[in-house]
């Protein structure tokens, strides 16, 4: 191929294709939207705190029922 022996051309072309695919994948990932799991919105944070409070109250009530 192109005056280059096959035992040199094909490994070099294969390695180049792999490198191109890796860099193409990295570039593609940069354009995808980021997930929202990094942080909670204030409304979600407030709801989560309220659920934790109610769970604590439920645990207290369950202990009282067990005592009775």
N, CA, C and O atoms as CSV, one atom per row, in Angstrom:
chain,resi,resn,atom,element,x,y,z
A,1,UNK,N,N,0.836,-1.180,0.000
A,1,UNK,CA,C,0.000,0.000,0.000
A,1,UNK,C,C,0.879,1.240,0.000
A,1,UNK,O,O,1.737,1.403,0.867
A,2,UNK,N,N,0.669,2.083,-0.942
A,2,UNK,CA,C,1.355,3.365,-1.064
A,2,UNK,C,C,2.873,3.198,-1.033
A,2,UNK,O,O,3.581,4.123,-0.633
A,3,UNK,N,N,3.382,2.052,-1.444
A,3,UNK,CA,C,4.810,1.810,-1.468
A,3,UNK,C,C,5.374,1.428,-0.114
A,3,UNK,O,O,6.592,1.327,0.036
A,4,UNK,N,N,4.513,1.211,0.885
A,4,UNK,CA,C,4.961,0.822,2.227
A,4,UNK,C,C,4.670,-0.674,2.375
A,4,UNK,O,O,3.586,-1.125,2.006
A,5,UNK,N,N,5.603,-1.437,2.902
A,5,UNK,CA,C,5.354,-2.871,3.077
A,5,UNK,C,C,4.145,-3.120,3.988
A,5,UNK,O,O,3.904,-2.361,4.927
A,6,UNK,N,N,3.386,-4.188,3.704
A,6,UNK,CA,C,2.177,-4.507,4.443
A,6,UNK,C,C,2.413,-4.744,5.920
A,6,UNK,O,O,1.568,-4.395,6.744
A,7,UNK,N,N,3.566,-5.342,6.275
A,7,UNK,CA,C,3.833,-5.622,7.688
A,7,UNK,C,C,4.083,-4.351,8.499
A,7,UNK,O,O,4.086,-4.398,9.729
A,8,UNK,N,N,4.292,-3.224,7.830
A,8,UNK,CA,C,4.442,-1.938,8.521
A,8,UNK,C,C,3.157,-1.126,8.400
A,8,UNK,O,O,2.743,-0.467,9.355
A,9,UNK,N,N,2.527,-1.173,7.229
A,9,UNK,CA,C,1.354,-0.340,6.984
A,9,UNK,C,C,0.172,-0.719,7.855
A,9,UNK,O,O,-0.409,0.149,8.506
A,10,UNK,N,N,-0.205,-2.002,7.887
A,10,UNK,CA,C,-1.433,-2.396,8.584
A,10,UNK,C,C,-1.373,-2.178,10.095
A,10,UNK,O,O,-2.348,-1.680,10.657
A,11,UNK,N,N,-0.300,-2.519,10.771
A,11,UNK,CA,C,-0.256,-2.207,12.210
A,11,UNK,C,C,-0.298,-0.698,12.478
A,11,UNK,O,O,-0.922,-0.246,13.439
A,12,UNK,N,N,0.367,0.065,11.626
A,12,UNK,CA,C,0.371,1.518,11.803
A,12,UNK,C,C,-1.018,2.087,11.534
A,12,UNK,O,O,-1.482,2.949,12.280
A,13,UNK,N,N,-1.680,1.628,10.497
A,13,UNK,CA,C,-3.023,2.099,10.176
A,13,UNK,C,C,-4.012,1.687,11.271
A,13,UNK,O,O,-4.896,2.465,11.629
A,14,UNK,N,N,-3.871,0.487,11.797
A,14,UNK,CA,C,-4.758,0.020,12.864
A,14,UNK,C,C,-4.578,0.860,14.128
A,14,UNK,O,O,-5.558,1.271,14.751
A,15,UNK,N,N,-3.333,1.111,14.500
A,15,UNK,CA,C,-3.057,1.933,15.677
A,15,UNK,C,C,-3.611,3.343,15.484
A,15,UNK,O,O,-4.190,3.919,16.405
A,16,UNK,N,N,-3.435,3.891,14.300
A,16,UNK,CA,C,-3.967,5.230,14.015
A,16,UNK,C,C,-5.484,5.267,14.096
A,16,UNK,O,O,-6.062,6.230,14.599
A,17,UNK,N,N,-6.128,4.217,13.602
A,17,UNK,CA,C,-7.593,4.161,13.672
A,17,UNK,C,C,-8.062,4.076,15.122
A,17,UNK,O,O,-9.042,4.723,15.490
A,18,UNK,N,N,-7.381,3.295,15.942
A,18,UNK,CA,C,-7.749,3.186,17.361
A,18,UNK,C,C,-7.591,4.532,18.054
A,18,UNK,O,O,-8.467,4.948,18.812
A,19,UNK,N,N,-6.484,5.211,17.801
A,19,UNK,CA,C,-6.254,6.527,18.408
A,19,UNK,C,C,-7.332,7.511,17.955
A,19,UNK,O,O,-7.844,8.280,18.769
A,20,UNK,N,N,-7.677,7.496,16.686
A,20,UNK,CA,C,-8.713,8.395,16.173
A,20,UNK,C,C,-10.062,8.101,16.813
A,20,UNK,O,O,-10.796,9.033,17.143
A,21,UNK,N,N,-10.409,6.828,16.999
A,21,UNK,CA,C,-11.675,6.470,17.636
A,21,UNK,C,C,-11.714,6.903,19.097
A,21,UNK,O,O,-12.745,7.371,19.580
A,22,UNK,N,N,-10.600,6.749,19.798
A,22,UNK,CA,C,-10.555,7.164,21.208
A,22,UNK,C,C,-10.757,8.671,21.317
A,22,UNK,O,O,-11.581,9.131,22.107
A,23,UNK,N,N,-10.021,9.431,20.539
A,23,UNK,CA,C,-10.164,10.884,20.601
A,23,UNK,C,C,-11.538,11.336,20.112
A,23,UNK,O,O,-12.084,12.310,20.631
A,24,UNK,N,N,-12.098,10.652,19.133
A,24,UNK,CA,C,-13.449,10.967,18.674
A,24,UNK,C,C,-14.477,10.695,19.760
A,24,UNK,O,O,-15.414,11.475,19.935
A,25,UNK,N,N,-14.313,9.599,20.489
A,25,UNK,CA,C,-15.212,9.289,21.597
A,25,UNK,C,C,-15.123,10.313,22.709
A,25,UNK,O,O,-16.142,10.706,23.278
A,26,UNK,N,N,-13.912,10.749,23.023
A,26,UNK,CA,C,-13.734,11.778,24.050
A,26,UNK,C,C,-14.399,13.075,23.618
A,26,UNK,O,O,-15.071,13.728,24.417
A,27,UNK,N,N,-14.215,13.447,22.370
A,27,UNK,CA,C,-14.845,14.675,21.864
A,27,UNK,C,C,-16.363,14.554,21.898
A,27,UNK,O,O,-17.050,15.522,22.226
A,28,UNK,N,N,-16.893,13.389,21.567
A,28,UNK,CA,C,-18.338,13.182,21.597
A,28,UNK,C,C,-18.877,13.285,23.019
A,28,UNK,O,O,-19.933,13.881,23.228
A,29,UNK,N,N,-18.181,12.720,23.998
A,29,UNK,CA,C,-18.624,12.777,25.389
A,29,UNK,C,C,-18.666,14.203,25.922
A,29,UNK,O,O,-19.483,14.518,26.786
A,30,UNK,N,N,-17.801,15.059,25.419
A,30,UNK,CA,C,-17.801,16.448,25.888
A,30,UNK,C,C,-19.049,17.200,25.433
A,30,UNK,O,O,-19.444,18.180,26.063
A,31,UNK,N,N,-19.671,16.751,24.345
A,31,UNK,CA,C,-20.850,17.438,23.824
A,31,UNK,C,C,-22.158,16.889,24.389
A,31,UNK,O,O,-23.211,17.501,24.209
A,32,UNK,N,N,-22.104,15.740,25.072
A,32,UNK,CA,C,-23.316,15.180,25.665
A,32,UNK,C,C,-23.702,15.988,26.895
A,32,UNK,O,O,-22.828,16.545,27.559
A,33,UNK,N,N,-24.993,16.065,27.216
A,33,UNK,CA,C,-25.403,16.816,28.408
A,33,UNK,C,C,-24.916,16.129,29.674
A,33,UNK,O,O,-24.848,14.902,29.747
A,34,UNK,N,N,-24.577,16.944,30.672
A,34,UNK,CA,C,-24.107,16.410,31.939
A,34,UNK,C,C,-25.300,15.950,32.768
A,34,UNK,O,O,-26.390,16.511,32.665
A,35,UNK,N,N,-25.084,14.925,33.589
A,35,UNK,CA,C,-26.166,14.434,34.442
A,35,UNK,C,C,-26.408,15.410,35.588
A,35,UNK,O,O,-25.508,16.150,35.987
A,36,UNK,N,N,-27.626,15.403,36.109
A,36,UNK,CA,C,-27.994,16.318,37.180
A,36,UNK,C,C,-27.753,15.709,38.556
A,36,UNK,O,O,-28.207,16.260,39.559
A,37,UNK,N,N,-27.056,14.593,38.621
A,37,UNK,CA,C,-26.853,13.927,39.897
A,37,UNK,C,C,-25.782,14.602,40.748
A,37,UNK,O,O,-25.544,14.171,41.877
A,38,UNK,N,N,-25.149,15.616,40.256
A,38,UNK,CA,C,-24.085,16.276,41.009
A,38,UNK,C,C,-24.618,17.036,42.216
A,38,UNK,O,O,-23.955,17.083,43.252
A,39,UNK,N,N,-25.784,17.623,42.104
A,39,UNK,CA,C,-26.327,18.383,43.211
A,39,UNK,C,C,-27.838,18.419,43.161
A,39,UNK,O,O,-28.446,18.217,42.110
A,40,UNK,N,N,-28.437,18.681,44.313
A,40,UNK,CA,C,-29.889,18.748,44.377
A,40,UNK,C,C,-30.348,20.192,44.314
A,40,UNK,O,O,-29.657,21.100,44.775
A,41,UNK,N,N,-31.513,20.388,43.742
A,41,UNK,CA,C,-32.111,21.711,43.722
A,41,UNK,C,C,-32.647,22.012,45.118
A,41,UNK,O,O,-32.899,21.087,45.891
A,42,UNK,N,N,-32.822,23.271,45.450
A,42,UNK,CA,C,-33.294,23.614,46.797
A,42,UNK,C,C,-34.619,22.948,47.169
A,42,UNK,O,O,-34.790,22.518,48.309
A,43,UNK,N,N,-35.555,22.857,46.228
A,43,UNK,CA,C,-36.841,22.222,46.513
A,43,UNK,C,C,-36.654,20.729,46.812
A,43,UNK,O,O,-37.291,20.187,47.716
A,44,UNK,N,N,-35.783,20.076,46.051
A,44,UNK,CA,C,-35.528,18.655,46.285
A,44,UNK,C,C,-34.829,18.447,47.621
A,44,UNK,O,O,-35.121,17.486,48.334
A,45,UNK,N,N,-33.914,19.336,47.961
A,45,UNK,CA,C,-33.194,19.245,49.227
A,45,UNK,C,C,-34.164,19.403,50.398
A,45,UNK,O,O,-34.053,18.696,51.400
A,46,UNK,N,N,-35.115,20.334,50.270
A,46,UNK,CA,C,-36.102,20.562,51.318
A,46,UNK,C,C,-37.007,19.343,51.473
A,46,UNK,O,O,-37.310,18.938,52.595
A,47,UNK,N,N,-37.438,18.762,50.372
A,47,UNK,CA,C,-38.280,17.574,50.417
A,47,UNK,C,C,-37.536,16.405,51.058
A,47,UNK,O,O,-38.115,15.662,51.850
A,48,UNK,N,N,-36.269,16.241,50.723
A,48,UNK,CA,C,-35.473,15.170,51.297
A,48,UNK,C,C,-35.321,15.346,52.804
A,48,UNK,O,O,-35.403,14.373,53.554
A,49,UNK,N,N,-35.103,16.567,53.247
A,49,UNK,CA,C,-34.974,16.839,54.676
A,49,UNK,C,C,-36.289,16.554,55.404
A,49,UNK,O,O,-36.278,16.027,56.517
A,50,UNK,N,N,-37.406,16.895,54.791
A,50,UNK,CA,C,-38.712,16.622,55.383
A,50,UNK,C,C,-38.955,15.112,55.493
A,50,UNK,O,O,-39.491,14.639,56.495
A,51,UNK,N,N,-38.567,14.372,54.479
A,51,UNK,CA,C,-38.709,12.916,54.524
A,51,UNK,C,C,-37.851,12.308,55.629
A,51,UNK,O,O,-38.282,11.373,56.303
A,52,UNK,N,N,-36.648,12.828,55.818
A,52,UNK,CA,C,-35.784,12.340,56.890
A,52,UNK,C,C,-36.404,12.621,58.256
A,52,UNK,O,O,-36.348,11.780,59.152
A,53,UNK,N,N,-36.988,13.788,58.410
A,53,UNK,CA,C,-37.645,14.147,59.663
A,53,UNK,C,C,-38.814,13.207,59.941
A,53,UNK,O,O,-38.962,12.717,61.061
A,54,UNK,N,N,-39.638,12.956,58.941
A,54,UNK,CA,C,-40.788,12.066,59.119
A,54,UNK,C,C,-40.352,10.632,59.393
A,54,UNK,O,O,-41.009,9.914,60.147
A,55,UNK,N,N,-39.263,10.219,58.793
A,55,UNK,CA,C,-38.745,8.878,59.052
A,55,UNK,C,C,-38.289,8.758,60.509
A,55,UNK,O,O,-38.509,7.728,61.147
A,56,UNK,N,N,-37.659,9.801,61.027
A,56,UNK,CA,C,-37.262,9.809,62.432
A,56,UNK,C,C,-38.473,9.738,63.351
A,56,UNK,O,O,-38.450,9.026,64.355
A,57,UNK,N,N,-39.534,10.472,63.015
A,57,UNK,CA,C,-40.762,10.428,63.808
A,57,UNK,C,C,-41.382,9.034,63.745
A,57,UNK,O,O,-41.879,8.527,64.750
A,58,UNK,N,N,-41.354,8.427,62.584
A,58,UNK,CA,C,-41.904,7.087,62.431
A,58,UNK,C,C,-41.128,6.085,63.286
A,58,UNK,O,O,-41.726,5.205,63.907
A,59,UNK,N,N,-39.828,6.211,63.321
A,59,UNK,CA,C,-39.001,5.330,64.160
A,59,UNK,C,C,-39.359,5.496,65.634
A,59,UNK,O,O,-39.448,4.510,66.366
A,60,UNK,N,N,-39.563,6.734,66.072
A,60,UNK,CA,C,-39.938,6.979,67.466
A,60,UNK,C,C,-41.292,6.349,67.780
A,60,UNK,O,O,-41.458,5.727,68.829
A,61,UNK,N,N,-42.251,6.506,66.886
A,61,UNK,CA,C,-43.572,5.912,67.099
A,61,UNK,C,C,-43.504,4.390,67.127
A,61,UNK,O,O,-44.208,3.742,67.902
A,62,UNK,N,N,-42.664,3.836,66.291
A,62,UNK,CA,C,-42.517,2.384,66.250
A,62,UNK,C,C,-41.925,1.873,67.559
A,62,UNK,O,O,-42.333,0.819,68.048
A,63,UNK,N,N,-40.977,2.597,68.130
A,63,UNK,CA,C,-40.402,2.222,69.415
A,63,UNK,C,C,-41.455,2.285,70.513
A,63,UNK,O,O,-41.505,1.412,71.380
A,64,UNK,N,N,-42.294,3.310,70.477
A,64,UNK,CA,C,-43.347,3.455,71.490
A,64,UNK,C,C,-44.356,2.318,71.385
A,64,UNK,O,O,-44.805,1.797,72.406
A,65,UNK,N,N,-44.719,1.927,70.165
A,65,UNK,CA,C,-45.654,0.825,69.971
A,65,UNK,C,C,-45.047,-0.464,70.496
A,65,UNK,O,O,-45.732,-1.266,71.132
A,66,UNK,N,N,-43.765,-0.665,70.233
A,66,UNK,CA,C,-43.095,-1.888,70.711
A,66,UNK,C,C,-43.069,-1.928,72.243
A,66,UNK,O,O,-43.191,-3.001,72.834
A,67,UNK,N,N,-42.911,-0.775,72.884
A,67,UNK,CA,C,-42.908,-0.726,74.341
A,67,UNK,C,C,-44.281,-1.082,74.899
A,67,UNK,O,O,-44.386,-1.736,75.936
A,68,UNK,N,N,-45.331,-0.650,74.208
A,68,UNK,CA,C,-46.690,-0.940,74.673
A,68,UNK,C,C,-47.026,-2.393,74.451
A,68,UNK,O,O,-48.129,-2.828,74.779
